[in-house]
Amino acid sequence: LIRTFANEGLGLEAEEALQTMNRLYEQGDLKTRPTQAVYSCTIDALARCGETNAAERAEALVKEMKHNSRNPMKPNEYTLTALLNCYASLGLSRKAVRLLQEMHEMHKNGDFANGGGPSVFSYGCVLNALSRSRDVDAPELAKELVDQMWTHCDEDGNEALRPNHIVYNSLLHCYAHHGRGTEAETLLREMEELGKSGRLKNGGGPCIISYQTTLNAHAKSRDADAPERARALFDSMDSNPKVERTYGAFNSLLLCYSAHGRVKEADHLLRKMIDLYICGDLEERPNTTSFNTLMDSLARSSISDKTDIALDILKTMIELRDSGYKDVDPDGVTVNIFLRCFGSKGQYNEGKKYIEELTGLVRSR
């Protein structure tokens, strides 16, 4: 029952079910006290419920396990990893880092049930928390944790902490979130070498998510050469037989071009994506958001013929829509951006006229 609540993210209901089990145990109507697995499921429900005080409630459950007057019990790695996951879901990265270090101390002191300790998944939860953090030093903290895993693995012989590709992808997400394009690409190349040598857990290596995340890091980077680096990385994917360039990879490169004001390159790429989809060589077609991304880059640019390009983009969207393609219909965002393009050139009323004629959508200034 509690697992069902956890799957649905029903934290309060899971807590109430646990309290009922404890009460029945105290009354003698339940032979055994709720186990670590039951507490872990309840904490997992709290991690998924999204309530702001979920972390405090999860911490209270761990204390209840340890200090129960009748039958105290040690938490196991699953219980504390569930708490780590709770911290991650709420963006409490500092708490997650501290708890992970406490888990190592508990392991040394024999305070884990069944002699357990932190696992790869435990580290993954903390890295996930750091990848969402806005703290400027989050990428450095995340890199230190991955280095720590290699130390435990190589120097201490703890194979349970050998990093896998998911750990590295989490670190890539952290770099991407903070716009660290150069560091992300360096890490990706490290993953490629680790994959070739078989050092990653289960013989893993970079996957399409790894490349796409690195492209996203370049998109958010302020480095002037980020578009060139992203393009080179995108082209290099062709030489990797294990990686196929998907719609997500194309879209990440499109975002990079657009974010850096490379309108011509973005326009060319978007039209190539359309052609590839029509030919059956791309699994998804560009949608309204893709076109809006391009047009927003155009609106922010100083290109002299931006109004002509904006009009061409709008007409392409309408042509695709009229040809039977879904999800390419101009929307309110399209209208706003289109009028920004024309307004920046002192042609707002002309732009509004095109909108009325071509789409029937009108925006009040």
Salt bridges, closest charged atoms under 4 A:
GLU15 OE1 - ARG57 NH2 2.52
GLU26 OE1 - ARG70 NH1 3.67
ASP44 OD2 - ARG3 NH1 2.96
ASP44 OD2 - ARG48 NH2 3.13
GLU51 OE1 - ARG57 NH1 2.57
GLU59 OE2 - LYS95 NZ 3.02
GLU105 OE2 - LYS108 NZ 3.84
ASP135 OD2 - ARG94 NE 3.10
ASP137 OD1 - ARG94 NH2 2.58
GLU140 OE2 - ARG180 NH1 2.87
ASP147 OD1 - LYS143 NZ 2.84
ASP154 OD2 - ARG199 NH2 2.65
ASP156 OD2 - HIS152 ND1 3.17
GLU159 OE1 - ARG162 NE 2.84
GLU183 OE2 - ARG180 NH1 3.41
GLU185 OE2 - ARG189 NH2 3.62
GLU185 OE1 - HIS218 NE2 2.76
GLU185 OE1 - ARG229 NE 3.53
GLU192 OE2 - ARG189 NH1 2.95
GLU193 OE2 - LYS196 NZ 3.70
GLU228 OE2 - ARG262 NH1 2.65
ASP235 OD1 - ARG231 NE 3.21
ASP235 OD1 - ARG245 NH1 3.71
ASP238 OD2 - ARG245 NH2 3.42
GLU265 OE2 - ARG262 NH1 3.55
ASP267 OD1 - ARG271 NE 3.11
ASP296 OD2 - ARG300 NE 3.11
ASP296 OD1 - ARG340 NH1 3.12
ASP305 OD2 - LYS264 NZ 3.70
ASP312 OD2 - ARG271 NH2 2.88
ASP322 OD1 - ARG321 NE 3.07
ASP327 OD2 - ARG285 NH2 4.00
ASP329 OD1 - ARG321 NH1 2.90
